[in-house]
C-alpha cells in the first residue's frame, strides 16, 4: 500500500497494514491457498486483530481505497468488513471502520502447551491410546479384519438399491432409537435359528457397533463405582466402555476353559457386571465349558449380577457347528447378548446390537430413546434385506471354508519357519491365532519390528486388563490375508525374530 506515513488511533500505523496487505504478496498467498480475495482479506484482518497487530481504535482504510489498492472489487471489501463487524472484530463509526474494543485480556507466554491448566484430560482417559491407521488395519495379520476381498459387493449393492427404493421423506428424520423394525426382526429370526437365542424383535436393540453396545449396557445396568469383572487378557473395548461408565474393574485370569472366578469372590467382591466371551475367548481363543456357563448363570441369579455375553465371531467355528449362545441356555437368564456385523459383514458398516431379557425391554427402550437418537436407515434396511434373502447365511458358509483354509496355511507356515518354542492357541473358531513367545522375547518389540516391515500382528501383552498372570505372544489375524502370501509373510516375520 502507498500510504505509509499516516498514524492511526491508539498507535497502530498504516505501515502495519502495508506489511499485512502488500498487494502482490496478498494476491499470491490467496491464490496459493485457494482463497477468494474477499475471504483472504477477512482472514488476514481477523488474524491481525486477534494477534494485537491492529489495536482497538485503529482505523481501517475506506472500502473504495482498499479495493483499488488490492485490485479487487469494492463489494468484496465491503462484505469482508461486514463479516468482521458481525463477529465483533470491527465497528463502523463516523470516522470510518475501526477495530472494536473487545476487552481481550493479555495472554501469558506459552513455552510448553502441555503445561497449560486446561491441558489435563479426564482420569478415565488415562491408559488409552489407539493410533492405528486405516493402512495398519489392512496390513497382514491384523486381528479382527474379515476377508474384505471375498465380500459379495454386487449382492450388497442390490440390497442397498432395494433399501433406497423404500426411502421416503420420513427416512431423513430421526429414526427409531432401538433400530429399524425390519432389521430387529431379521436379527431376532436369525439369532433364534443360528445361535439358539430366546428372543423376539422387541428385545433387540441396534447400535453403531460393539463399542456403543457395551457403553450402553454399562450405563443401563450399572452405576459409577459398581464392580465389573472382566477377562484377563481380554477385549480392550470392554475395558474402555466400563471405565468410561465409571465402573471399577476386577480382572479374572482366563484359563484353558475360559473365565473361572474364585467362588468366594461372589460374596466378597460381588460384581454388578461380568463380561465374558464364552464361545471364543478374545484373544486366547478358548471356549467356556457348558458347566461353567451354567454355573455363571446360577451365581448371577443368586447375587443380582448381570452377565454380558460378547459373541463377536462365534459364527466362524472350524471344528463343528457354532455353539449355542449362553443367553439361550435358560429362560429369563440375567444375560445381555452383544453381537456385531463388523466381523461377519464388513467393519465400515458400523452396525451391532444387543439383546436384553424380556422383563426389562420397556425400561431399556425408554432409556435408549432418551440417550440415542438414531439414523442410518438405509444401511439397516439393506442389512435386513441381506439377511432375509439368505445372502448373509451363504456368505458365512463361504467364509468358514475360506478361514479354515487360511488358518491351515498359517499353521503350516509357522510349522515350517518359526524359530522359537511356543504354542499356537485358539484354532477352534474365529479369525485369529495366538502364538505364544518365550519370556526372552518382548512381544511389543517384535510387533513393532513387524509393523515396520508392513505387517500388523498385535502383541498379546496389550490385551492385559490387570490380572496376576502376564501374557507374552502375538495375536495373528489370518482372515484378510490370502493363503498364497502366508509362507512368505511368516518367513519374513521369522527372520525379524532371529535378527
C-alpha positions as CSV (number, residue, x, y, z in Angstrom):
1,X,0.0,0.0,0.0
2,X,1.3,3.5,-0.8
3,X,0.1,5.5,2.3
4,X,2.8,4.7,4.8
5,X,3.1,7.8,6.9
6,X,-0.4,8.5,8.4
7,X,-0.7,7.4,12.0
8,X,-4.0,5.7,13.1
9,X,-5.6,6.0,16.5
10,X,-4.1,4.2,19.5
11,X,-0.6,3.7,18.0
12,X,-1.4,1.4,15.0
13,X,0.2,2.7,11.8
14,X,-0.7,2.3,8.2
15,X,2.7,0.7,7.7
16,X,1.4,-2.3,9.6
17,X,-1.4,-2.6,7.1
18,X,1.1,-2.1,4.3
19,X,3.0,-5.2,5.6
20,X,-0.1,-7.2,6.1
21,X,-1.8,-6.3,2.8
22,X,1.1,-5.7,0.4
23,X,-0.8,-6.2,-2.9
24,X,1.5,-8.6,-4.7
25,X,2.1,-10.9,-1.7
26,X,-1.5,-10.7,-0.7
27,X,-2.8,-11.9,-4.0
28,X,-0.2,-14.6,-4.4
29,X,-0.9,-16.0,-1.0
30,X,-4.6,-16.0,-1.6
31,X,-4.2,-17.8,-4.9
32,X,-1.8,-20.3,-3.3
33,X,-4.3,-21.2,-0.6
34,X,-7.2,-21.4,-3.0
35,X,-9.0,-18.5,-1.4
36,X,-11.1,-15.7,-2.9
37,X,-9.7,-12.2,-2.3
38,X,-12.7,-11.4,-0.1
39,X,-12.0,-14.4,2.1
40,X,-8.3,-13.7,2.2
41,X,-8.9,-10.1,3.3
42,X,-11.3,-11.1,6.0
43,X,-8.9,-13.8,7.5
44,X,-5.8,-11.6,7.4
45,X,-7.5,-8.7,9.2
46,X,-9.1,-11.0,11.7
47,X,-5.8,-12.6,12.5
48,X,-4.0,-9.3,12.8
49,X,-6.7,-8.1,15.2
50,X,-6.5,-11.3,17.3
51,X,-2.7,-11.1,17.5
52,X,-2.8,-7.4,18.6
53,X,-1.1,-6.1,15.5
54,X,-4.1,-3.9,14.9
55,X,-5.1,-2.3,18.2
56,X,-8.6,-1.2,19.4
57,X,-9.5,2.1,17.7
58,X,-7.2,1.6,14.7
59,X,-9.0,2.9,11.6
60,X,-9.1,0.7,8.6
61,X,-8.9,2.1,5.0
62,X,-12.1,3.0,3.3
63,X,-13.6,0.3,1.1
64,X,-13.0,2.2,-2.2
65,X,-9.4,3.0,-1.3
66,X,-8.6,-0.6,-0.2
67,X,-10.3,-2.2,-3.2
68,X,-8.3,0.0,-5.6
69,X,-5.0,-0.8,-3.7
70,X,-5.6,-4.6,-3.7
71,X,-7.0,-4.8,-7.2
72,X,-10.3,-6.3,-6.0
73,X,-14.0,-5.3,-6.2
74,X,-15.3,-2.8,-3.7
75,X,-18.1,-5.1,-2.9
76,X,-15.6,-7.8,-1.8
77,X,-14.0,-5.3,0.7
78,X,-17.5,-4.3,2.0
79,X,-18.5,-7.9,2.5
80,X,-15.3,-8.7,4.4
81,X,-15.8,-5.6,6.6
82,X,-19.5,-6.6,7.2
83,X,-18.4,-10.1,8.3
84,X,-15.8,-8.7,10.7
85,X,-18.4,-6.3,12.0
86,X,-21.0,-9.1,12.6
87,X,-18.4,-11.1,14.5
88,X,-17.5,-8.1,16.7
89,X,-13.9,-7.6,15.5
90,X,-14.6,-4.1,14.0
91,X,-17.3,-1.5,14.2
92,X,-18.4,1.3,11.9
93,X,-18.0,4.9,13.2
94,X,-18.4,8.4,11.7
95,X,-14.6,8.4,11.2
96,X,-14.8,5.0,9.3
97,X,-14.4,1.4,10.2
98,X,-12.2,0.9,13.3
99,X,-11.0,-2.1,15.4
100,X,-13.5,-2.8,18.1
101,X,-12.6,-2.6,21.8
102,X,-13.2,-6.3,22.7
103,X,-11.5,-6.2,26.2
104,X,-9.2,-9.1,25.3
105,X,-7.1,-10.0,28.4
106,X,-3.4,-10.4,27.8
107,X,-2.4,-14.0,27.1
108,X,0.5,-15.4,29.1
109,X,3.6,-16.5,27.2
110,X,3.4,-20.3,26.5
111,X,6.7,-22.2,26.3
112,X,5.1,-25.7,26.8
113,X,1.4,-26.1,25.8
114,X,1.1,-29.3,27.8
115,X,1.7,-27.2,31.0
116,X,-1.5,-25.2,30.5
117,X,-4.2,-25.9,33.2
118,X,-6.8,-26.9,30.6
119,X,-4.5,-29.4,29.0
120,X,-5.3,-32.1,31.6
121,X,-7.7,-34.8,30.4
122,X,-10.0,-37.0,32.4
123,X,-8.7,-39.8,34.6
124,X,-10.9,-42.2,32.7
125,X,-8.9,-41.5,29.5
126,X,-5.6,-42.4,31.1
127,X,-4.1,-45.6,29.8
128,X,-6.0,-45.5,26.5
129,X,-4.0,-44.7,23.3
130,X,-5.1,-46.2,20.0
131,X,-3.4,-44.7,17.0
132,X,-3.8,-47.4,14.4
133,X,-4.4,-46.1,10.9
134,X,-6.6,-47.5,8.1
135,X,-3.4,-48.6,6.4
136,X,-2.4,-50.5,9.6
137,X,-5.7,-52.3,9.7
138,X,-5.3,-53.6,6.2
139,X,-1.8,-55.0,6.7
140,X,-1.3,-58.8,7.0
141,X,-2.1,-60.4,10.3
142,X,-4.2,-57.6,11.8
143,X,-6.8,-59.3,14.1
144,X,-10.5,-58.5,13.7
145,X,-10.5,-57.7,10.0
146,X,-12.6,-60.1,7.8
147,X,-11.8,-61.2,4.3
148,X,-12.7,-57.9,2.6
149,X,-11.7,-59.2,-0.8
150,X,-14.3,-62.0,-0.5
151,X,-17.3,-59.9,0.4
152,X,-20.1,-60.1,-2.3
153,X,-20.2,-56.3,-3.1
154,X,-22.5,-56.8,-6.1
155,X,-25.1,-58.6,-3.9
156,X,-24.8,-55.9,-1.2
157,X,-25.3,-53.3,-3.9
158,X,-28.6,-54.8,-4.8
159,X,-29.7,-54.8,-1.2
160,X,-28.7,-51.1,-0.9
161,X,-30.7,-50.4,-4.1
162,X,-33.8,-52.0,-2.7
163,X,-33.3,-50.0,0.5
164,X,-33.2,-46.8,-1.4
165,X,-36.5,-47.6,-3.0
166,X,-38.0,-47.8,0.4
167,X,-36.8,-44.4,1.4
168,X,-39.3,-41.6,1.7
169,X,-39.1,-38.1,3.2
170,X,-39.5,-39.6,6.7
171,X,-36.3,-41.5,6.3
172,X,-34.4,-38.2,6.5
173,X,-35.7,-37.6,10.1
174,X,-34.5,-39.2,13.3
175,X,-35.1,-42.9,13.2
176,X,-36.4,-45.3,15.9
177,X,-33.8,-45.3,18.7
178,X,-33.9,-49.1,19.0
179,X,-33.2,-49.6,15.3
180,X,-35.3,-50.1,12.2
181,X,-38.1,-52.7,12.8
182,X,-37.1,-54.7,9.7
183,X,-33.6,-55.2,10.9
184,X,-34.6,-56.0,14.5
185,X,-36.9,-58.7,13.2
186,X,-34.3,-60.1,10.9
187,X,-31.7,-60.3,13.7
188,X,-34.2,-62.0,16.1
189,X,-35.2,-64.6,13.5
190,X,-31.6,-65.4,12.5
191,X,-30.3,-65.5,16.1
192,X,-33.1,-67.9,17.2
193,X,-32.2,-70.3,14.4
194,X,-28.4,-69.9,14.3
195,X,-27.3,-69.1,17.9
196,X,-30.2,-70.5,20.0
197,X,-31.2,-67.2,21.5
198,X,-34.5,-67.0,23.2
199,X,-35.7,-63.6,22.0
200,X,-38.2,-61.7,19.8
201,X,-37.7,-58.5,17.9
202,X,-38.6,-56.1,20.8
203,X,-35.7,-57.5,22.8
204,X,-33.2,-56.5,20.0
205,X,-31.6,-53.0,20.1
206,X,-29.4,-51.9,17.2
207,X,-26.2,-50.0,17.8
208,X,-23.3,-48.4,16.0
209,X,-21.1,-51.4,16.6
210,X,-19.9,-53.4,19.6
211,X,-18.3,-50.4,21.3
212,X,-21.6,-48.5,21.5
213,X,-23.4,-51.6,22.6
214,X,-21.0,-52.2,25.5
215,X,-21.1,-48.5,26.5
216,X,-24.9,-48.5,26.6
217,X,-25.1,-51.8,28.5
218,X,-22.6,-50.5,31.1
219,X,-24.7,-47.3,31.6
220,X,-28.0,-49.1,31.5
221,X,-27.2,-51.8,34.1
222,X,-24.6,-50.3,36.4
223,X,-23.9,-47.1,38.4
224,X,-20.5,-45.4,38.8
225,X,-18.4,-47.2,41.4
226,X,-20.1,-50.6,40.8
227,X,-17.7,-53.5,40.3
228,X,-17.3,-55.2,36.9
229,X,-15.5,-58.5,36.4
230,X,-13.6,-58.6,33.1
231,X,-11.5,-61.2,31.4
232,X,-7.7,-61.1,31.6
233,X,-6.4,-61.0,28.9
234,X,-9.4,-59.5,27.2
235,X,-11.0,-57.1,24.8
236,X,-9.8,-53.6,25.3
237,X,-13.1,-52.1,24.0
238,X,-14.9,-53.7,27.0
239,X,-12.4,-52.2,29.4
240,X,-12.7,-48.8,27.8
241,X,-16.5,-48.9,27.9
242,X,-16.6,-49.9,31.6
243,X,-14.0,-47.4,32.6
244,X,-15.9,-44.6,30.8
245,X,-19.0,-45.6,32.7
246,X,-17.2,-45.1,36.0
247,X,-17.1,-48.8,36.9
248,X,-14.3,-50.4,39.0
249,X,-12.7,-53.4,37.2
250,X,-11.8,-56.7,38.7
251,X,-9.7,-58.8,36.2
252,X,-10.4,-62.5,36.2
253,X,-7.5,-64.5,34.7
254,X,-8.6,-66.8,31.8
255,X,-7.6,-70.5,32.0
256,X,-7.7,-73.2,29.4
257,X,-11.5,-73.5,29.8
258,X,-12.3,-69.8,30.0
259,X,-13.1,-67.4,32.8
260,X,-13.2,-69.1,36.2
261,X,-13.6,-66.6,39.1
262,X,-12.9,-67.8,42.7
263,X,-16.1,-69.0,44.3
264,X,-15.5,-66.8,47.4
265,X,-15.5,-63.6,45.2
266,X,-19.2,-63.9,44.5
267,X,-19.8,-62.9,48.1
268,X,-16.6,-60.9,48.9
269,X,-16.4,-59.0,45.6
270,X,-19.9,-59.2,44.2
271,X,-20.0,-57.9,40.7
272,X,-22.7,-55.9,39.1
273,X,-21.5,-56.9,35.6
274,X,-19.5,-59.9,34.4
275,X,-18.1,-59.6,30.9
276,X,-17.2,-62.7,29.0
277,X,-16.6,-64.0,25.5
278,X,-17.7,-67.6,26.1
279,X,-17.9,-69.1,22.6
280,X,-14.4,-67.9,21.5
281,X,-12.5,-66.1,24.2
282,X,-10.8,-62.9,23.0
283,X,-7.9,-63.1,22.4
284,X,-6.8,-66.6,23.7
285,X,-9.5,-68.5,21.7
286,X,-10.6,-71.0,24.4
287,X,-14.3,-72.0,24.9
288,X,-16.2,-71.6,28.2
289,X,-17.4,-75.1,29.1
290,X,-21.1,-75.8,29.5
291,X,-20.8,-76.4,33.2
292,X,-19.1,-73.1,33.7
293,X,-21.7,-71.3,31.7
294,X,-24.5,-72.8,33.8
295,X,-22.5,-72.0,37.0
296,X,-22.1,-68.3,35.9
297,X,-25.8,-68.0,35.3
298,X,-26.7,-69.6,38.6
299,X,-24.3,-67.3,40.5
300,X,-25.5,-64.2,38.7
301,X,-29.1,-65.1,39.6
302,X,-28.2,-65.6,43.3
303,X,-26.2,-62.4,43.6
304,X,-28.1,-60.0,41.4
305,X,-25.4,-59.7,38.8
306,X,-25.7,-59.3,35.0
307,X,-23.7,-61.4,32.5
308,X,-22.6,-59.6,29.4
309,X,-22.1,-62.2,26.6
310,X,-19.9,-60.8,23.8
311,X,-20.4,-63.2,20.8
312,X,-18.1,-61.3,18.4
313,X,-17.1,-64.0,15.9
314,X,-18.5,-67.3,17.1
315,X,-20.1,-67.9,13.7
316,X,-16.7,-69.0,12.4
317,X,-16.3,-72.3,14.1
318,X,-13.9,-74.6,12.3
319,X,-14.4,-78.0,14.1
320,X,-18.2,-78.3,14.0
321,X,-21.3,-76.2,14.1
322,X,-21.3,-72.9,16.2
323,X,-22.0,-73.4,19.9
324,X,-25.3,-72.3,21.2
325,X,-25.2,-68.9,23.0
326,X,-25.2,-68.7,26.8
327,X,-28.3,-66.4,26.5
328,X,-30.4,-69.3,25.3
329,X,-29.4,-71.9,27.9
330,X,-32.1,-70.9,30.4
331,X,-35.3,-68.9,30.3
332,X,-35.1,-65.5,32.0
333,X,-31.3,-65.7,32.4
334,X,-29.6,-62.5,33.5
335,X,-27.7,-62.3,30.3
336,X,-27.3,-59.4,27.8
337,X,-26.1,-60.7,24.5
338,X,-23.9,-58.5,22.4
339,X,-23.3,-59.1,18.7
340,X,-21.7,-57.3,15.8
341,X,-21.7,-57.3,12.0
342,X,-18.2,-55.8,11.7
343,X,-16.7,-59.3,11.6
344,X,-19.4,-61.1,9.6
345,X,-20.2,-58.4,7.0
346,X,-17.6,-55.6,7.0
347,X,-16.3,-53.1,9.6
348,X,-17.3,-49.9,7.8
349,X,-21.0,-50.9,8.1
350,X,-20.7,-49.9,11.9
351,X,-23.8,-51.9,13.0
352,X,-24.1,-54.1,16.1
353,X,-26.8,-55.0,18.5
354,X,-27.6,-56.2,22.0
355,X,-30.4,-58.4,23.2
356,X,-31.9,-57.9,26.7
357,X,-34.2,-60.2,28.8
358,X,-37.9,-59.6,28.1
359,X,-38.5,-58.4,31.7
360,X,-36.5,-55.2,31.1
361,X,-37.5,-54.4,27.5
362,X,-39.8,-51.5,28.3
363,X,-37.3,-49.8,30.7
364,X,-34.4,-50.2,28.3
365,X,-36.5,-48.9,25.3
366,X,-37.3,-45.8,27.3
367,X,-33.7,-45.0,28.2
368,X,-32.3,-45.8,24.8
369,X,-34.9,-43.5,23.3
370,X,-33.7,-40.7,25.6
371,X,-30.0,-41.3,25.0
372,X,-29.6,-42.4,21.4
373,X,-31.4,-40.6,18.5
374,X,-30.6,-42.8,15.5
375,X,-30.2,-42.6,11.8
376,X,-28.6,-44.8,9.1
377,X,-32.0,-46.2,8.0
378,X,-30.7,-47.2,4.5
379,X,-27.9,-49.4,5.8
380,X,-30.2,-51.0,8.3
381,X,-32.8,-51.8,5.6
382,X,-30.1,-53.1,3.3
383,X,-28.7,-55.4,6.1
384,X,-32.3,-56.7,6.8
385,X,-32.7,-57.5,3.2
386,X,-29.3,-59.1,3.0
387,X,-30.3,-61.4,5.9
388,X,-33.8,-62.1,4.8
389,X,-32.8,-63.1,1.3
390,X,-30.4,-65.7,2.6
391,X,-27.2,-63.8,1.4
392,X,-25.9,-63.5,5.0
393,X,-26.1,-67.2,5.7
394,X,-24.5,-68.1,2.3
395,X,-21.7,-65.6,2.9
396,X,-20.9,-67.0,6.4
397,X,-20.8,-70.5,4.9
398,X,-18.2,-69.4,2.3
399,X,-16.2,-67.5,4.9
400,X,-16.0,-70.6,7.2
401,X,-14.4,-72.6,4.4
402,X,-12.1,-69.7,3.4
403,X,-11.0,-69.1,7.0
404,X,-10.3,-72.7,7.6
405,X,-8.0,-72.7,4.6
406,X,-6.3,-69.5,5.6
407,X,-5.7,-70.8,9.1
408,X,-4.3,-74.0,7.8
409,X,-1.9,-72.1,5.6
410,X,-0.8,-70.0,8.5
411,X,-0.3,-73.1,10.8
412,X,1.7,-74.8,8.0
413,X,3.9,-71.7,7.5
414,X,4.6,-71.4,11.3
415,X,5.5,-75.1,11.5
416,X,7.9,-74.6,8.6
417,X,9.6,-71.4,9.6
418,X,9.0,-70.3,13.2
419,X,12.3,-70.5,15.1
420,X,11.1,-70.2,18.7
421,X,9.5,-72.6,21.1
422,X,5.8,-71.8,21.9
423,X,2.2,-72.8,21.5
424,X,-0.4,-71.9,18.9
425,X,-3.7,-71.2,20.6
426,X,-7.3,-70.7,19.6
427,X,-7.8,-72.5,16.4
428,X,-11.2,-73.9,17.0
429,X,-13.0,-70.8,15.8
430,X,-12.7,-67.2,14.8
431,X,-10.3,-65.2,12.6
432,X,-7.0,-65.2,14.5
433,X,-4.5,-67.4,16.2
434,X,-2.3,-66.6,19.3
435,X,1.4,-67.5,19.0
436,X,3.0,-67.6,22.5
437,X,6.5,-66.3,22.9
438,X,9.2,-67.2,25.4
439,X,9.9,-64.7,28.1
440,X,13.2,-63.8,26.4
441,X,11.4,-62.1,23.5
442,X,9.4,-58.9,24.1
443,X,6.1,-59.2,22.1
444,X,5.7,-55.4,21.8
445,X,9.2,-55.0,20.3
446,X,8.6,-57.8,17.9
447,X,5.2,-56.4,16.9
448,X,6.9,-53.0,16.3
449,X,9.5,-54.6,14.0
450,X,6.8,-56.4,12.1
451,X,4.9,-53.2,11.7
452,X,8.0,-51.6,10.2
453,X,8.1,-54.5,7.7
454,X,4.4,-54.0,6.7
455,X,2.7,-56.5,9.0
456,X,0.3,-55.9,11.8
457,X,0.3,-58.8,14.4
458,X,-0.7,-57.4,17.8
459,X,1.3,-58.0,21.0
460,X,-0.7,-60.2,23.4
461,X,0.5,-58.2,26.4
462,X,-1.6,-55.2,25.2
463,X,-4.7,-57.2,25.9
464,X,-3.9,-57.4,29.6
465,X,-6.6,-56.0,31.9
466,X,-4.5,-56.1,35.2
467,X,-4.7,-59.7,36.2
468,X,-2.0,-61.6,38.1
469,X,-0.5,-63.5,35.2
470,X,1.3,-61.8,32.4
471,X,0.9,-63.0,28.8
472,X,3.5,-62.7,26.0
473,X,2.8,-63.5,22.4
474,X,1.5,-62.4,19.1
475,X,-2.2,-62.2,18.1
476,X,-2.2,-63.0,14.4
477,X,-5.3,-62.4,12.3
478,X,-5.5,-64.5,9.2
479,X,-8.9,-63.7,7.7
480,X,-7.8,-60.9,5.5
481,X,-4.5,-62.4,4.4
482,X,-4.6,-64.6,1.3
483,X,-3.3,-68.2,1.6
484,X,-0.6,-67.6,-1.1
485,X,1.1,-65.0,1.0
486,X,1.2,-66.8,4.3
487,X,4.5,-68.7,3.7
488,X,6.4,-65.5,2.6
489,X,5.0,-63.4,5.4
490,X,5.7,-65.9,8.2
491,X,9.3,-66.4,6.8
492,X,9.7,-62.6,6.9
493,X,8.5,-62.5,10.5
494,X,10.7,-65.4,11.5
495,X,13.8,-63.5,10.1
496,X,12.9,-60.5,12.1
497,X,12.7,-62.6,15.2
498,X,16.1,-64.2,14.6
499,X,17.6,-60.7,14.0
